[in-house]
């Protein structure tokens, strides 16, 4: 598979509103160590695939569907990820610095040790996500959902909108000794993290 060519074709497709090029739709493919930067990859679909150790920075990746795909140690810096679905994806040790991910969905995803610092994640969803040791420094989490998220060693230093985060319950403490917080205790803990 000529991966560079299929991304180029998709960028043409996205830029031309489907007039030229070809939409990127990939399922169960190993494409690790990709280097794709500065492209329009909006509306692409990559499902149950391996895109580990890749560079995907400075791309328009809005409205994409990345269900159950592995992006471990991948660099998404300064990309647009708004309305993109990363449900059940693995993004361990990945870099999502200064991204715009408004209404992005990371439900049931693993973002342990990921760096999301400086990103705009308003109304993003992290339901049941593993956010252990994730860096949310300076992130705007206004109206984001952290319902059921694992927050062991997670950093929210300088995060904005913490008082508007929605979460009925979260898990804090450590992997070995998890503490389930519910209701008011959840919101009190989140407020204390700012």
Secondary structure, DSSP 8 states (H G I E B T S, - for coil): --HHHHHHHHHHHHHTTTSSS---EEES-B--S-B--S-B-TT-EEES-B-TT-B-TT-B-TT-B-TT-B-TT-B-TT-B-TT-B-TT-B-TT-B-TT-B-TT-B-TT-B-TT-B-TT-B-TT-B-TT-B-TT-B-TT-B-TT-B-TT-B-TT-B-TT-B-GGG-B-SEEEEE-SSSEEEEEHHHHHHHHHHH-
